[in-house]
Amino acid sequence: MQQDSYAQATVKELQKKLQEYKAALDVLRKEHTSQCTMADIELYLFGMGDRKKMI
């Protein structure tokens, strides 16, 4: 039982952190309105030579 209540507390903390992150992201987007669209692909080539890296 104690682990279950601990897990629920952790989930609640993570949900709160996610809400805080989304709020900060909204503020950032309002401050910096010039945004560009990026291609909808999973892999990009960047830095350290020509190899695929996950982001």
N, CA, C and O atoms as a DFTB+ gen file, in Angstrom:
220 C
 N C O
     1  1       0.812      -1.204       0.000
     2  2       0.000       0.000       0.000
     3  2       0.853       1.265       0.000
     4  3       0.524       2.236      -0.680
     5  1       1.939       1.255       0.756
     6  2       2.760       2.451       0.843
     7  2       3.360       2.791      -0.514
     8  3       3.440       3.967      -0.870
     9  1       3.785       1.785      -1.280
    10  2       4.340       2.042      -2.603
    11  2       3.295       2.643      -3.518
    12  3       3.600       3.533      -4.312
    13  1       2.049       2.159      -3.415
    14  2       0.976       2.664      -4.268
    15  2       0.704       4.136      -3.975
    16  3       0.540       4.931      -4.901
    17  1       0.654       4.503      -2.697
    18  2       0.419       5.905      -2.355
    19  2       1.613       6.771      -2.757
    20  3       1.446       7.926      -3.147
    21  1       2.822       6.201      -2.660
    22  2       4.017       6.918      -3.098
    23  2       3.967       7.144      -4.604
    24  3       4.304       8.227      -5.083
    25  1       3.548       6.126      -5.351
    26  2       3.450       6.246      -6.810
    27  2       2.413       7.289      -7.177
    28  3       2.633       8.072      -8.101
    29  1       1.300       7.320      -6.485
    30  2       0.268       8.317      -6.767
    31  2       0.777       9.717      -6.470
    32  3       0.494      10.652      -7.218
    33  1       1.530       9.868      -5.377
    34  2       2.100      11.175      -5.050
    35  2       3.087      11.589      -6.125
    36  3       3.128      12.755      -6.518
    37  1       3.880      10.645      -6.601
    38  2       4.851      10.947      -7.638
    39  2       4.151      11.353      -8.928
    40  3       4.583      12.292      -9.597
    41  1       3.078      10.659      -9.282
    42  2       2.318      11.001     -10.490
    43  2       1.741      12.401     -10.362
    44  3       1.771      13.178     -11.316
    45  1       1.215      12.726      -9.185
    46  2       0.658      14.070      -8.971
    47  2       1.747      15.134      -9.093
    48  3       1.525      16.195      -9.676
    49  1       2.928      14.841      -8.536
    50  2       4.045      15.788      -8.633
    51  2       4.463      15.972     -10.091
    52  3       4.734      17.090     -10.529
    53  1       4.513      14.875     -10.834
    54  2       4.888      14.958     -12.245
    55  2       3.848      15.722     -13.056
    56  3       4.198      16.495     -13.948
    57  1       2.574      15.509     -12.749
    58  2       1.527      16.253     -13.440
    59  2       1.632      17.744     -13.144
    60  3       1.428      18.574     -14.030
    61  1       1.951      18.083     -11.893
    62  2       2.131      19.492     -11.524
    63  2       3.327      20.087     -12.261
    64  3       3.253      21.205     -12.770
    65  1       4.423      19.340     -12.317
    66  2       5.614      19.814     -13.041
    67  2       5.302      20.002     -14.520
    68  3       5.766      20.968     -15.128
    69  1       4.524      19.094     -15.111
    70  2       4.151      19.210     -16.512
    71  2       3.309      20.460     -16.740
    72  3       3.511      21.167     -17.728
    73  1       2.374      20.740     -15.846
    74  2       1.559      21.952     -15.959
    75  2       2.432      23.199     -15.849
    76  3       2.233      24.160     -16.591
    77  1       3.395      23.192     -14.932
    78  2       4.306      24.327     -14.789
    79  2       5.131      24.515     -16.058
    80  3       5.331      25.641     -16.513
    81  1       5.604      23.415     -16.625
    82  2       6.393      23.474     -17.858
    83  2       5.566      24.043     -18.999
    84  3       6.035      24.902     -19.745
    85  1       4.330      23.562     -19.133
    86  2       3.466      24.052     -20.219
    87  2       3.151      25.532     -20.048
    88  3       3.078      26.266     -21.033
    89  1       2.964      25.978     -18.804
    90  2       2.707      27.392     -18.551
    91  2       3.935      28.228     -18.918
    92  3       3.804      29.285     -19.535
    93  1       5.118      27.761     -18.542
    94  2       6.350      28.478     -18.883
    95  2       6.555      28.498     -20.393
    96  3       7.013      29.500     -20.941
    97  1       6.223      27.413     -21.065
    98  2       6.345      27.344     -22.517
    99  2       5.387      28.321     -23.190
   100  3       5.746      28.963     -24.177
   101  1       4.180      28.435     -22.666
   102  2       3.220      29.405     -23.209
   103  2       3.740      30.831     -23.069
   104  3       3.619      31.632     -23.996
   105  1       4.320      31.149     -21.910
   106  2       4.891      32.484     -21.689
   107  2       6.016      32.736     -22.687
   108  3       6.091      33.808     -23.289
   109  1       6.881      31.755     -22.859
   110  2       7.995      31.880     -23.793
   111  2       7.493      32.115     -25.218
   112  3       8.025      32.960     -25.938
   113  1       6.480      31.371     -25.613
   114  2       5.932      31.521     -26.962
   115  2       5.278      32.882     -27.162
   116  3       5.301      33.427     -28.266
   117  1       4.696      33.434     -26.098
   118  2       4.089      34.767     -26.202
   119  2       5.166      35.842     -26.308
   120  3       4.983      36.840     -27.005
   121  1       6.286      35.640     -25.619
   122  2       7.380      36.611     -25.665
   123  2       8.124      36.566     -26.996
   124  3       8.574      37.597     -27.495
   125  1       8.249      35.388     -27.560
   126  2       8.989      35.202     -28.812
   127  2       8.032      34.672     -29.873
   128  3       7.896      33.464     -30.066
   129  1       7.382      35.597     -30.547
   130  2       6.312      35.215     -31.467
   131  2       6.809      34.768     -32.831
   132  3       6.051      34.143     -33.574
   133  1       8.042      35.061     -33.185
   134  2       8.530      34.648     -34.500
   135  2       8.990      33.188     -34.421
   136  3      10.103      32.892     -33.986
   137  1       8.122      32.309     -34.844
   138  2       8.413      30.887     -34.820
   139  2       8.423      30.357     -36.242
   140  3       7.693      30.856     -37.098
   141  1       9.231      29.366     -36.495
   142  2       9.239      28.744     -37.805
   143  2       8.719      27.316     -37.677
   144  3       8.835      26.692     -36.623
   145  1       8.154      26.819     -38.749
   146  2       7.666      25.452     -38.725
   147  2       8.812      24.511     -39.081
   148  3       9.686      24.847     -39.880
   149  1       8.790      23.358     -38.488
   150  2       9.825      22.367     -38.746
   151  2       9.195      21.165     -39.433
   152  3       8.005      20.889     -39.276
   153  1      10.000      20.473     -40.181
   154  2       9.531      19.283     -40.865
   155  2       9.090      18.235     -39.844
   156  3       9.691      18.103     -38.778
   157  1       8.050      17.501     -40.177
   158  2       7.516      16.489     -39.275
   159  2       8.209      15.156     -39.531
   160  3       7.620      14.220     -40.072
   161  1       9.484      15.093     -39.124
   162  2      10.240      13.850     -39.249
   163  2      10.850      13.520     -37.899
   164  3      11.024      14.404     -37.060
   165  1      11.172      12.266     -37.686
   166  2      11.669      11.843     -36.377
   167  2      13.167      12.029     -36.209
   168  3      13.639      12.190     -35.083
   169  1      13.925      12.012     -37.294
   170  2      15.372      12.097     -37.199
   171  2      15.899      13.329     -37.928
   172  3      15.385      13.701     -38.983
   173  1      16.909      13.951     -37.369
   174  2      17.578      15.091     -37.984
   175  2      19.069      14.806     -38.044
   176  3      19.590      14.044     -37.230
   177  1      19.747      15.404     -38.990
   178  2      21.204      15.341     -39.047
   179  2      21.732      16.656     -38.495
   180  3      21.404      17.722     -39.017
   181  1      22.548      16.595     -37.444
   182  2      23.122      17.812     -36.899
   183  2      24.384      17.488     -36.119
   184  3      24.466      16.468     -35.435
   185  1      25.358      18.364     -36.232
   186  2      26.582      18.283     -35.445
   187  2      27.354      16.983     -35.548
   188  3      26.781      15.955     -35.908
   189  1      28.620      17.005     -35.246
   190  2      29.487      15.838     -35.136
   191  2      29.443      14.933     -36.368
   192  3      29.490      13.710     -36.234
   193  1      29.354      15.503     -37.538
   194  2      29.429      14.709     -38.758
   195  2      28.069      14.240     -39.263
   196  3      27.025      14.574     -38.703
   197  1      28.111      13.478     -40.308
   198  2      26.909      13.066     -41.014
   199  2      26.410      11.727     -40.454
   200  3      26.642      10.671     -41.042
   201  1      25.729      11.791     -39.323
   202  2      25.133      10.584     -38.754
   203  2      23.798      10.944     -38.123
   204  3      23.598      12.085     -37.708
   205  1      22.901      10.004     -38.047
   206  2      21.569      10.274     -37.509
   207  2      21.609      10.262     -35.986
   208  3      22.292       9.444     -35.369
   209  1      20.867      11.181     -35.400
   210  2      20.759      11.272     -33.959
   211  2      19.305      11.458     -33.583
   212  3      18.583      12.187     -34.263
   213  1      18.866      10.829     -32.536
   214  2      17.496      10.989     -32.055
   215  2      17.390      12.262     -31.237
   216  3      18.292      12.585     -30.464
   217  1      16.298      12.980     -31.403
   218  2      16.048      14.133     -30.529
   219  2      14.691      14.000     -29.904
   220  3      14.280      14.865     -29.132
